Amino acid sequence: MTPAGPGRTILLNGASSSGKSSLARAIQARIDAPFWRISIDHLRDAGVLPTARIRSGEFDWRTMREAFFLGFERSLLAYVEAGNDLIVEHIMESEAWLLRLADTLAGHDVFFVGVHCALEELERRERERGDRPIGDARRDFHRIHSYCLYDVEVDAMQERDANADAVIAVWRARSRPSAFERLRERRARG
């Protein structure tokens, strides 16, 4: 059976420990279509990377990192072109990454969501999780939203299901141009 057309993407951008995964799970549980939930963390947790050998210093993560993220981003295009709807959890670490992903997914239905969280809460979650380098949340907080345009923004300090309902409602009523289209237009204008 051939899919009806390309899939749609709900892209969540937020600092490390901002609640992207919780929000993604809530959206997936509430939206009226079978969306996949995809993130870098899923790849890491599935053992895709040779983590032990990276930690031992045998492999240099800095030399592998860019290709890893580029491959992840390009895989999203393959999923969407095959007709899969996606909820993607990602951290837009730089404006260059954001624009690269906007170019990669050009012509596709991408709904861009900013997930905000108070710095004190980010740092508390980061400490409690214990699986993130201390300081990542603070670094992300001060950087990752500054160059973004969103279709909708949520406050992760609010109730997760209410945020999911808000995202879904705005997604259903979305219009053109999307945030990604506006980002590409802004760049073209210089």
C-alpha positions in Angstrom: 0.0 0.0 0.0 1.3 3.4 -0.9 1.0 6.2 1.7 -1.5 9.0 0.9 1.3 11.6 0.8 4.2 13.0 2.8 3.9 12.9 6.6 3.6 15.9 8.9 6.1 17.0 11.6 5.6 18.5 15.0 9.0 19.7 16.0 9.7 20.5 19.6 12.7 22.7 20.5 13.6 23.3 24.1 16.5 23.3 26.4 17.9 20.1 27.9 15.5 19.0 30.6 12.7 21.4 29.5 10.1 18.7 29.2 10.1 18.0 25.5 9.8 14.2 26.0 6.9 14.6 28.4 5.1 16.9 26.1 5.8 14.7 23.1 4.4 11.7 24.9 1.3 13.7 25.8 0.8 14.9 22.3 1.2 11.4 20.9 -1.3 10.0 23.4 -3.9 12.7 22.6 -3.6 13.5 18.8 -6.0 11.9 16.4 -3.4 10.4 14.1 -0.6 7.8 14.6 2.4 10.1 15.1 5.9 8.6 15.7 7.9 10.1 18.5 11.6 10.5 17.6 14.6 12.0 19.3 18.4 11.9 19.6 17.9 10.4 23.1 16.1 7.4 21.6 19.1 6.7 19.4 21.5 7.1 22.3 19.4 5.0 24.6 19.0 2.2 22.0 22.8 1.8 21.9 23.2 3.2 18.4 26.4 5.0 19.4 29.5 3.2 20.7 29.0 5.1 24.0 31.4 3.1 26.1 34.2 3.5 23.5 33.5 7.3 23.3 33.6 7.6 27.1 36.9 5.7 27.2 38.4 8.1 24.7 38.9 5.4 22.0 36.6 7.4 19.7 36.4 11.2 19.7 32.8 12.3 20.0 33.8 15.8 18.8 34.8 14.4 15.4 31.7 12.2 15.2 29.1 14.6 16.5 28.3 16.7 13.4 27.8 13.7 11.2 25.6 12.1 13.8 23.3 15.0 14.0 23.3 15.6 10.2 22.3 11.9 9.7 19.5 12.2 12.3 18.1 15.3 10.5 18.3 13.6 7.1 16.6 10.5 8.5 13.6 12.7 9.4 13.2 13.6 5.7 13.1 9.9 4.8 10.5 9.2 7.4 8.3 12.1 6.3 8.7 11.3 2.6 7.6 7.8 3.3 4.3 9.1 4.7 5.1 9.0 8.4 3.8 11.7 10.8 6.5 12.6 13.4 6.8 14.3 16.8 10.5 15.2 16.9 12.3 16.3 20.1 15.4 18.3 19.2 17.6 21.1 20.5 18.4 23.7 17.9 21.9 24.3 19.2 22.7 27.0 16.6 21.0 29.1 14.0 23.0 27.2 11.4 21.4 23.9 12.6 18.0 25.4 12.5 18.4 26.7 9.0 19.9 23.4 7.9 16.9 21.5 9.2 14.5 24.1 7.6 16.3 23.5 4.3 16.2 19.7 4.7 12.5 19.7 5.4 11.6 22.4 2.9 8.3 21.8 1.2 7.0 19.6 4.0 4.5 20.3 6.7 6.6 21.3 9.7 4.9 22.8 12.8 7.6 24.3 15.1 7.0 24.4 18.8 9.1 26.4 21.4 9.2 24.7 24.8 10.2 27.2 27.5 11.0 26.5 31.1 12.4 28.6 33.9 16.1 28.3 34.4 15.9 27.3 38.0 13.6 24.5 37.1 15.8 23.4 34.2 18.8 23.2 36.6 16.8 21.3 39.2 15.6 18.7 36.7 19.1 18.4 35.3 20.5 17.6 38.7 17.7 15.2 39.6 18.0 13.3 36.3 21.7 12.7 36.7 22.0 11.6 33.0 22.9 15.1 31.6 26.1 17.1 31.9 25.6 19.8 34.5 25.5 23.1 32.7 23.8 22.0 29.5 20.4 23.3 30.6 21.9 26.8 31.4 23.8 26.9 28.1 20.7 26.0 26.2 18.4 28.4 28.1 20.5 31.4 27.1 20.8 30.4 23.5 18.4 28.1 21.7 15.3 30.3 21.4 17.1 33.5 20.4 17.2 32.8 16.7 13.9 30.9 16.4 10.4 31.7 15.0 7.7 29.4 16.2 4.2 28.4 15.2 3.4 28.1 18.9 5.2 28.4 22.2 4.4 26.7 25.5 5.5 27.1 29.1 6.7 23.8 30.4 6.0 25.0 34.0 2.3 24.6 33.1 0.4 21.3 33.1 1.7 18.9 30.5 -1.7 17.7 29.1 -2.9 21.3 28.9 0.2 22.2 26.9 -0.4 19.2 24.6 -4.0 20.2 24.0 -2.9 23.8 23.2 -0.2 22.5 20.7 -2.7 20.2 19.1 -5.4 22.9 18.8 -3.0 25.4 17.2 -1.6 22.6 14.9 -5.1 21.8 13.7 -5.7 25.4 12.9 -2.2 26.1 11.4 -1.9 28.3 8.4 0.8 29.3 5.9 3.4 30.5 5.9 4.7 28.2 8.7 7.5 29.3 11.0 10.0 27.2 9.0 8.8 28.9 5.8 9.1 32.4 7.4 12.7 31.5 8.6 13.7 30.5 5.1 12.1 33.7 3.7 13.9 35.9 6.3 17.2 34.3 5.4 16.5 34.8 1.6 15.9 38.5 2.2 19.3 38.7 3.9 
